Amino acid sequence: MEDKRAKFLRVFANVPESIRADDIIVVVDSKPFTWNAAMIEVKNDSSLGRKIIDKLVLVGII
């Protein structure tokens, strides 16, 4: 999981700030998440953050 988390952090760092707050990148449990919202969950290492990472891997974003 740590490898996926590191990939997410690298991709996030390269996303322009103007996109981070507005663009929805994933929907988990019927809830949409922007880059910023996803980052909060991933940084907190929550179960939701792990689901977000798994979905992003599944769709090929990370």
HTML snippet that shows the backbone in 3Dmol.js (N, CA, C, O; Angstrom):
<script src="https://3Dmol.org/build/3Dmol-min.js"></script>
<div id="view" style="width:600px;height:400px;position:relative"></div>
<script>
const pdb = `
ATOM      1  N   MET A   1       0.834  -1.204   0.000  1.00  0.00           N
ATOM      2  CA  MET A   1       0.000   0.000   0.000  1.00  0.00           C
ATOM      3  C   MET A   1       0.872   1.258   0.000  1.00  0.00           C
ATOM      4  O   MET A   1       0.513   2.268  -0.605  1.00  0.00           O
ATOM      5  N   GLU A   2       2.003   1.190   0.672  1.00  0.00           N
ATOM      6  CA  GLU A   2       2.860   2.378   0.769  1.00  0.00           C
ATOM      7  C   GLU A   2       3.350   2.822  -0.602  1.00  0.00           C
ATOM      8  O   GLU A   2       3.501   4.018  -0.851  1.00  0.00           O
ATOM      9  N   ASP A   3       3.599   1.861  -1.496  1.00  0.00           N
ATOM     10  CA  ASP A   3       4.045   2.198  -2.841  1.00  0.00           C
ATOM     11  C   ASP A   3       2.953   2.974  -3.582  1.00  0.00           C
ATOM     12  O   ASP A   3       3.239   3.964  -4.255  1.00  0.00           O
ATOM     13  N   LYS A   4       1.719   2.527  -3.460  1.00  0.00           N
ATOM     14  CA  LYS A   4       0.592   3.219  -4.099  1.00  0.00           C
ATOM     15  C   LYS A   4       0.427   4.615  -3.500  1.00  0.00           C
ATOM     16  O   LYS A   4       0.155   5.582  -4.213  1.00  0.00           O
ATOM     17  N   ARG A   5       0.592   4.704  -2.205  1.00  0.00           N
ATOM     18  CA  ARG A   5       0.457   6.000  -1.523  1.00  0.00           C
ATOM     19  C   ARG A   5       1.537   6.963  -2.008  1.00  0.00           C
ATOM     20  O   ARG A   5       1.262   8.139  -2.243  1.00  0.00           O
ATOM     21  N   ALA A   6       2.750   6.474  -2.156  1.00  0.00           N
ATOM     22  CA  ALA A   6       3.850   7.301  -2.648  1.00  0.00           C
ATOM     23  C   ALA A   6       3.580   7.761  -4.075  1.00  0.00           C
ATOM     24  O   ALA A   6       3.869   8.907  -4.419  1.00  0.00           O
ATOM     25  N   LYS A   7       3.035   6.887  -4.903  1.00  0.00           N
ATOM     26  CA  LYS A   7       2.684   7.266  -6.275  1.00  0.00           C
ATOM     27  C   LYS A   7       1.620   8.357  -6.263  1.00  0.00           C
ATOM     28  O   LYS A   7       1.704   9.320  -7.026  1.00  0.00           O
ATOM     29  N   PHE A   8       0.617   8.206  -5.395  1.00  0.00           N
ATOM     30  CA  PHE A   8      -0.425   9.223  -5.300  1.00  0.00           C
ATOM     31  C   PHE A   8       0.189  10.573  -4.939  1.00  0.00           C
ATOM     32  O   PHE A   8      -0.142  11.591  -5.546  1.00  0.00           O
ATOM     33  N   LEU A   9       1.066  10.580  -3.968  1.00  0.00           N
ATOM     34  CA  LEU A   9       1.687  11.834  -3.531  1.00  0.00           C
ATOM     35  C   LEU A   9       2.510  12.475  -4.642  1.00  0.00           C
ATOM     36  O   LEU A   9       2.516  13.698  -4.780  1.00  0.00           O
ATOM     37  N   ARG A  10       3.204  11.661  -5.433  1.00  0.00           N
ATOM     38  CA  ARG A  10       3.979  12.204  -6.555  1.00  0.00           C
ATOM     39  C   ARG A  10       3.064  12.794  -7.625  1.00  0.00           C
ATOM     40  O   ARG A  10       3.331  13.874  -8.152  1.00  0.00           O
ATOM     41  N   VAL A  11       1.990  12.082  -7.941  1.00  0.00           N
ATOM     42  CA  VAL A  11       1.046  12.586  -8.947  1.00  0.00           C
ATOM     43  C   VAL A  11       0.392  13.870  -8.442  1.00  0.00           C
ATOM     44  O   VAL A  11       0.272  14.841  -9.190  1.00  0.00           O
ATOM     45  N   PHE A  12      -0.027  13.879  -7.192  1.00  0.00           N
ATOM     46  CA  PHE A  12      -0.669  15.060  -6.601  1.00  0.00           C
ATOM     47  C   PHE A  12       0.238  16.273  -6.697  1.00  0.00           C
ATOM     48  O   PHE A  12      -0.223  17.371  -7.009  1.00  0.00           O
ATOM     49  N   ALA A  13       1.512  16.086  -6.434  1.00  0.00           N
ATOM     50  CA  ALA A  13       2.466  17.196  -6.464  1.00  0.00           C
ATOM     51  C   ALA A  13       2.572  17.819  -7.852  1.00  0.00           C
ATOM     52  O   ALA A  13       2.929  18.990  -7.981  1.00  0.00           O
ATOM     53  N   ASN A  14       2.265  17.047  -8.886  1.00  0.00           N
ATOM     54  CA  ASN A  14       2.366  17.541 -10.256  1.00  0.00           C
ATOM     55  C   ASN A  14       1.054  18.079 -10.820  1.00  0.00           C
ATOM     56  O   ASN A  14       1.022  18.573 -11.947  1.00  0.00           O
ATOM     57  N   VAL A  15      -0.020  17.989 -10.053  1.00  0.00           N
ATOM     58  CA  VAL A  15      -1.312  18.512 -10.504  1.00  0.00           C
ATOM     59  C   VAL A  15      -1.359  20.006 -10.196  1.00  0.00           C
ATOM     60  O   VAL A  15      -1.094  20.414  -9.065  1.00  0.00           O
ATOM     61  N   PRO A  16      -1.696  20.828 -11.198  1.00  0.00           N
ATOM     62  CA  PRO A  16      -1.783  22.274 -10.948  1.00  0.00           C
ATOM     63  C   PRO A  16      -2.805  22.606  -9.861  1.00  0.00           C
ATOM     64  O   PRO A  16      -3.864  21.984  -9.777  1.00  0.00           O
ATOM     65  N   GLU A  17      -2.473  23.589  -9.037  1.00  0.00           N
ATOM     66  CA  GLU A  17      -3.359  23.961  -7.932  1.00  0.00           C
ATOM     67  C   GLU A  17      -4.754  24.356  -8.402  1.00  0.00           C
ATOM     68  O   GLU A  17      -5.733  24.115  -7.696  1.00  0.00           O
ATOM     69  N   SER A  18      -4.856  24.951  -9.571  1.00  0.00           N
ATOM     70  CA  SER A  18      -6.162  25.369 -10.079  1.00  0.00           C
ATOM     71  C   SER A  18      -7.087  24.184 -10.343  1.00  0.00           C
ATOM     72  O   SER A  18      -8.307  24.339 -10.377  1.00  0.00           O
ATOM     73  N   ILE A  19      -6.509  23.016 -10.528  1.00  0.00           N
ATOM     74  CA  ILE A  19      -7.307  21.810 -10.793  1.00  0.00           C
ATOM     75  C   ILE A  19      -7.631  21.064  -9.504  1.00  0.00           C
ATOM     76  O   ILE A  19      -8.674  20.416  -9.413  1.00  0.00           O
ATOM     77  N   ARG A  20      -6.765  21.144  -8.523  1.00  0.00           N
ATOM     78  CA  ARG A  20      -6.910  20.343  -7.300  1.00  0.00           C
ATOM     79  C   ARG A  20      -8.231  20.550  -6.567  1.00  0.00           C
ATOM     80  O   ARG A  20      -8.805  19.588  -6.057  1.00  0.00           O
ATOM     81  N   ALA A  21      -8.716  21.760  -6.503  1.00  0.00           N
ATOM     82  CA  ALA A  21      -9.897  22.052  -5.701  1.00  0.00           C
ATOM     83  C   ALA A  21     -11.210  21.809  -6.445  1.00  0.00           C
ATOM     84  O   ALA A  21     -12.249  21.605  -5.817  1.00  0.00           O
ATOM     85  N   ASP A  22     -11.168  21.830  -7.767  1.00  0.00           N
ATOM     86  CA  ASP A  22     -12.424  21.808  -8.520  1.00  0.00           C
ATOM     87  C   ASP A  22     -12.728  20.496  -9.229  1.00  0.00           C
ATOM     88  O   ASP A  22     -13.892  20.104  -9.319  1.00  0.00           O
ATOM     89  N   ASP A  23     -11.718  19.817  -9.730  1.00  0.00           N
ATOM     90  CA  ASP A  23     -11.947  18.625 -10.538  1.00  0.00           C
ATOM     91  C   ASP A  23     -12.150  17.392  -9.680  1.00  0.00           C
ATOM     92  O   ASP A  23     -11.323  17.071  -8.826  1.00  0.00           O
ATOM     93  N   ILE A  24     -13.254  16.705  -9.910  1.00  0.00           N
ATOM     94  CA  ILE A  24     -13.539  15.451  -9.210  1.00  0.00           C
ATOM     95  C   ILE A  24     -12.742  14.356  -9.906  1.00  0.00           C
ATOM     96  O   ILE A  24     -12.819  14.188 -11.123  1.00  0.00           O
ATOM     97  N   ILE A  25     -11.978  13.616  -9.115  1.00  0.00           N
ATOM     98  CA  ILE A  25     -11.130  12.582  -9.703  1.00  0.00           C
ATOM     99  C   ILE A  25     -11.629  11.173  -9.453  1.00  0.00           C
ATOM    100  O   ILE A  25     -11.277  10.246 -10.182  1.00  0.00           O
ATOM    101  N   VAL A  26     -12.453  11.009  -8.420  1.00  0.00           N
ATOM    102  CA  VAL A  26     -12.913   9.661  -8.090  1.00  0.00           C
ATOM    103  C   VAL A  26     -14.216   9.754  -7.297  1.00  0.00           C
ATOM    104  O   VAL A  26     -14.464  10.723  -6.580  1.00  0.00           O
ATOM    105  N   VAL A  27     -15.039   8.713  -7.448  1.00  0.00           N
ATOM    106  CA  VAL A  27     -16.266   8.593  -6.650  1.00  0.00           C
ATOM    107  C   VAL A  27     -16.151   7.297  -5.857  1.00  0.00           C
ATOM    108  O   VAL A  27     -15.987   6.215  -6.422  1.00  0.00           O
ATOM    109  N   VAL A  28     -16.240   7.430  -4.543  1.00  0.00           N
ATOM    110  CA  VAL A  28     -16.151   6.270  -3.649  1.00  0.00           C
ATOM    111  C   VAL A  28     -17.373   6.292  -2.745  1.00  0.00           C
ATOM    112  O   VAL A  28     -17.683   7.311  -2.128  1.00  0.00           O
ATOM    113  N   ASP A  29     -18.059   5.169  -2.673  1.00  0.00           N
ATOM    114  CA  ASP A  29     -19.268   5.057  -1.848  1.00  0.00           C
ATOM    115  C   ASP A  29     -20.261   6.160  -2.193  1.00  0.00           C
ATOM    116  O   ASP A  29     -20.861   6.761  -1.301  1.00  0.00           O
ATOM    117  N   SER A  30     -20.433   6.425  -3.479  1.00  0.00           N
ATOM    118  CA  SER A  30     -21.376   7.422  -4.008  1.00  0.00           C
ATOM    119  C   SER A  30     -21.028   8.854  -3.631  1.00  0.00           C
ATOM    120  O   SER A  30     -21.880   9.736  -3.735  1.00  0.00           O
ATOM    121  N   LYS A  31     -19.800   9.107  -3.195  1.00  0.00           N
ATOM    122  CA  LYS A  31     -19.368  10.453  -2.833  1.00  0.00           C
ATOM    123  C   LYS A  31     -18.217  10.872  -3.746  1.00  0.00           C
ATOM    124  O   LYS A  31     -17.247  10.131  -3.905  1.00  0.00           O
ATOM    125  N   PRO A  32     -18.326  12.066  -4.349  1.00  0.00           N
ATOM    126  CA  PRO A  32     -17.248  12.540  -5.218  1.00  0.00           C
ATOM    127  C   PRO A  32     -16.101  13.160  -4.413  1.00  0.00           C
ATOM    128  O   PRO A  32     -16.325  13.795  -3.383  1.00  0.00           O
ATOM    129  N   PHE A  33     -14.872  12.965  -4.899  1.00  0.00           N
ATOM    130  CA  PHE A  33     -13.698  13.512  -4.228  1.00  0.00           C
ATOM    131  C   PHE A  33     -12.831  14.270  -5.218  1.00  0.00           C
ATOM    132  O   PHE A  33     -12.528  13.779  -6.306  1.00  0.00           O
ATOM    133  N   THR A  34     -12.435  15.474  -4.823  1.00  0.00           N
ATOM    134  CA  THR A  34     -11.470  16.250  -5.602  1.00  0.00           C
ATOM    135  C   THR A  34     -10.073  15.810  -5.190  1.00  0.00           C
ATOM    136  O   THR A  34      -9.907  15.012  -4.267  1.00  0.00           O
ATOM    137  N   TRP A  35      -9.064  16.344  -5.888  1.00  0.00           N
ATOM    138  CA  TRP A  35      -7.688  16.040  -5.501  1.00  0.00           C
ATOM    139  C   TRP A  35      -7.428  16.428  -4.049  1.00  0.00           C
ATOM    140  O   TRP A  35      -6.824  15.661  -3.299  1.00  0.00           O
ATOM    141  N   ASN A  36      -7.884  17.624  -3.648  1.00  0.00           N
ATOM    142  CA  ASN A  36      -7.630  18.091  -2.276  1.00  0.00           C
ATOM    143  C   ASN A  36      -8.304  17.206  -1.234  1.00  0.00           C
ATOM    144  O   ASN A  36      -7.704  16.871  -0.212  1.00  0.00           O
ATOM    145  N   ALA A  37      -9.553  16.830  -1.495  1.00  0.00           N
ATOM    146  CA  ALA A  37     -10.274  15.972  -0.544  1.00  0.00           C
ATOM    147  C   ALA A  37      -9.615  14.597  -0.464  1.00  0.00           C
ATOM    148  O   ALA A  37      -9.502  14.015   0.615  1.00  0.00           O
ATOM    149  N   ALA A  38      -9.185  14.090  -1.607  1.00  0.00           N
ATOM    150  CA  ALA A  38      -8.501  12.795  -1.627  1.00  0.00           C
ATOM    151  C   ALA A  38      -7.198  12.879  -0.839  1.00  0.00           C
ATOM    152  O   ALA A  38      -6.856  11.961  -0.094  1.00  0.00           O
ATOM    153  N   MET A  39      -6.479  13.976  -1.005  1.00  0.00           N
ATOM    154  CA  MET A  39      -5.204  14.154  -0.296  1.00  0.00           C
ATOM    155  C   MET A  39      -5.404  14.117   1.214  1.00  0.00           C
ATOM    156  O   MET A  39      -4.603  13.513   1.927  1.00  0.00           O
ATOM    157  N   ILE A  40      -6.438  14.741   1.700  1.00  0.00           N
ATOM    158  CA  ILE A  40      -6.711  14.743   3.146  1.00  0.00           C
ATOM    159  C   ILE A  40      -6.903  13.314   3.642  1.00  0.00           C
ATOM    160  O   ILE A  40      -6.339  12.927   4.665  1.00  0.00           O
ATOM    161  N   GLU A  41      -7.691  12.540   2.924  1.00  0.00           N
ATOM    162  CA  GLU A  41      -7.947  11.156   3.336  1.00  0.00           C
ATOM    163  C   GLU A  41      -6.677  10.297   3.247  1.00  0.00           C
ATOM    164  O   GLU A  41      -6.414   9.468   4.118  1.00  0.00           O
ATOM    165  N   VAL A  42      -5.908  10.508   2.196  1.00  0.00           N
ATOM    166  CA  VAL A  42      -4.677   9.723   2.028  1.00  0.00           C
ATOM    167  C   VAL A  42      -3.660  10.095   3.103  1.00  0.00           C
ATOM    168  O   VAL A  42      -3.012   9.216   3.671  1.00  0.00           O
ATOM    169  N   LYS A  43      -3.513  11.391   3.388  1.00  0.00           N
ATOM    170  CA  LYS A  43      -2.566  11.817   4.427  1.00  0.00           C
ATOM    171  C   LYS A  43      -2.937  11.251   5.788  1.00  0.00           C
ATOM    172  O   LYS A  43      -2.060  10.900   6.577  1.00  0.00           O
ATOM    173  N   ASN A  44      -4.233  11.162   6.066  1.00  0.00           N
ATOM    174  CA  ASN A  44      -4.691  10.627   7.348  1.00  0.00           C
ATOM    175  C   ASN A  44      -4.653   9.103   7.391  1.00  0.00           C
ATOM    176  O   ASN A  44      -4.931   8.498   8.427  1.00  0.00           O
ATOM    177  N   ASP A  45      -4.310   8.487   6.265  1.00  0.00           N
ATOM    178  CA  ASP A  45      -4.219   7.028   6.162  1.00  0.00           C
ATOM    179  C   ASP A  45      -5.509   6.359   6.626  1.00  0.00           C
ATOM    180  O   ASP A  45      -5.485   5.338   7.314  1.00  0.00           O
ATOM    181  N   SER A  46      -6.631   6.953   6.237  1.00  0.00           N
ATOM    182  CA  SER A  46      -7.934   6.404   6.617  1.00  0.00           C
ATOM    183  C   SER A  46      -8.322   5.257   5.686  1.00  0.00           C
ATOM    184  O   SER A  46      -7.721   5.074   4.628  1.00  0.00           O
ATOM    185  N   SER A  47      -9.326   4.492   6.088  1.00  0.00           N
ATOM    186  CA  SER A  47      -9.807   3.414   5.219  1.00  0.00           C
ATOM    187  C   SER A  47     -10.377   4.003   3.931  1.00  0.00           C
ATOM    188  O   SER A  47     -10.265   3.395   2.867  1.00  0.00           O
ATOM    189  N   LEU A  48     -10.980   5.175   4.024  1.00  0.00           N
ATOM    190  CA  LEU A  48     -11.486   5.854   2.837  1.00  0.00           C
ATOM    191  C   LEU A  48     -10.324   6.256   1.926  1.00  0.00           C
ATOM    192  O   LEU A  48     -10.426   6.136   0.705  1.00  0.00           O
ATOM    193  N   GLY A  49      -9.241   6.721   2.500  1.00  0.00           N
ATOM    194  CA  GLY A  49      -8.059   7.063   1.721  1.00  0.00           C
ATOM    195  C   GLY A  49      -7.513   5.866   0.964  1.00  0.00           C
ATOM    196  O   GLY A  49      -7.086   5.991  -0.184  1.00  0.00           O
ATOM    197  N   ARG A  50      -7.526   4.710   1.604  1.00  0.00           N
ATOM    198  CA  ARG A  50      -7.062   3.486   0.943  1.00  0.00           C
ATOM    199  C   ARG A  50      -7.995   3.104  -0.200  1.00  0.00           C
ATOM    200  O   ARG A  50      -7.537   2.650  -1.249  1.00  0.00           O
ATOM    201  N   LYS A  51      -9.303   3.284  -0.004  1.00  0.00           N
ATOM    202  CA  LYS A  51     -10.265   3.012  -1.077  1.00  0.00           C
ATOM    203  C   LYS A  51     -10.036   3.962  -2.256  1.00  0.00           C
ATOM    204  O   LYS A  51     -10.092   3.549  -3.415  1.00  0.00           O
ATOM    205  N   ILE A  52      -9.782   5.225  -1.953  1.00  0.00           N
ATOM    206  CA  ILE A  52      -9.534   6.217  -2.994  1.00  0.00           C
ATOM    207  C   ILE A  52      -8.312   5.811  -3.817  1.00  0.00           C
ATOM    208  O   ILE A  52      -8.353   5.838  -5.047  1.00  0.00           O
ATOM    209  N   ILE A  53      -7.240   5.441  -3.147  1.00  0.00           N
ATOM    210  CA  ILE A  53      -6.030   5.018  -3.852  1.00  0.00           C
ATOM    211  C   ILE A  53      -6.308   3.798  -4.716  1.00  0.00           C
ATOM    212  O   ILE A  53      -5.877   3.746  -5.868  1.00  0.00           O
ATOM    213  N   ASP A  54      -7.020   2.819  -4.179  1.00  0.00           N
ATOM    214  CA  ASP A  54      -7.328   1.612  -4.952  1.00  0.00           C
ATOM    215  C   ASP A  54      -8.121   1.947  -6.210  1.00  0.00           C
ATOM    216  O   ASP A  54      -7.861   1.385  -7.274  1.00  0.00           O
ATOM    217  N   LYS A  55      -9.085   2.855  -6.097  1.00  0.00           N
ATOM    218  CA  LYS A  55      -9.884   3.259  -7.273  1.00  0.00           C
ATOM    219  C   LYS A  55      -9.016   3.984  -8.286  1.00  0.00           C
ATOM    220  O   LYS A  55      -9.150   3.758  -9.489  1.00  0.00           O
ATOM    221  N   LEU A  56      -8.128   4.852  -7.816  1.00  0.00           N
ATOM    222  CA  LEU A  56      -7.261   5.596  -8.734  1.00  0.00           C
ATOM    223  C   LEU A  56      -6.303   4.666  -9.468  1.00  0.00           C
ATOM    224  O   LEU A  56      -5.973   4.905 -10.630  1.00  0.00           O
ATOM    225  N   VAL A  57      -5.856   3.615  -8.801  1.00  0.00           N
ATOM    226  CA  VAL A  57      -5.013   2.610  -9.452  1.00  0.00           C
ATOM    227  C   VAL A  57      -5.847   1.861 -10.494  1.00  0.00           C
ATOM    228  O   VAL A  57      -5.387   1.618 -11.610  1.00  0.00           O
ATOM    229  N   LEU A  58      -7.062   1.503 -10.122  1.00  0.00           N
ATOM    230  CA  LEU A  58      -7.952   0.758 -11.006  1.00  0.00           C
ATOM    231  C   LEU A  58      -8.222   1.490 -12.317  1.00  0.00           C
ATOM    232  O   LEU A  58      -8.242   0.872 -13.381  1.00  0.00           O
ATOM    233  N   VAL A  59      -8.431   2.802 -12.244  1.00  0.00           N
ATOM    234  CA  VAL A  59      -8.730   3.582 -13.451  1.00  0.00           C
ATOM    235  C   VAL A  59      -7.470   4.099 -14.146  1.00  0.00           C
ATOM    236  O   VAL A  59      -7.559   4.719 -15.206  1.00  0.00           O
ATOM    237  N   GLY A  60      -6.302   3.851 -13.560  1.00  0.00           N
ATOM    238  CA  GLY A  60      -5.050   4.194 -14.203  1.00  0.00           C
ATOM    239  C   GLY A  60      -4.539   5.605 -13.971  1.00  0.00           C
ATOM    240  O   GLY A  60      -3.655   6.068 -14.692  1.00  0.00           O
ATOM    241  N   ILE A  61      -5.078   6.291 -12.982  1.00  0.00           N
ATOM    242  CA  ILE A  61      -4.596   7.643 -12.675  1.00  0.00           C
ATOM    243  C   ILE A  61      -3.256   7.572 -11.950  1.00  0.00           C
ATOM    244  O   ILE A  61      -2.380   8.411 -12.159  1.00  0.00           O
ATOM    245  N   ILE A  62      -3.110   6.574 -11.107  1.00  0.00           N
ATOM    246  CA  ILE A  62      -1.808   6.357 -10.449  1.00  0.00           C
ATOM    247  C   ILE A  62      -1.362   4.931 -10.673  1.00  0.00           C
ATOM    248  O   ILE A  62      -0.294   4.538 -10.205  1.00  0.00           O
TER     249      ILE A  62
END
`;
const viewer = $3Dmol.createViewer("view");
viewer.addModel(pdb, "pdb");
viewer.setStyle({}, {cartoon: {color: "spectrum"}});
viewer.zoomTo();
viewer.render();
</script>
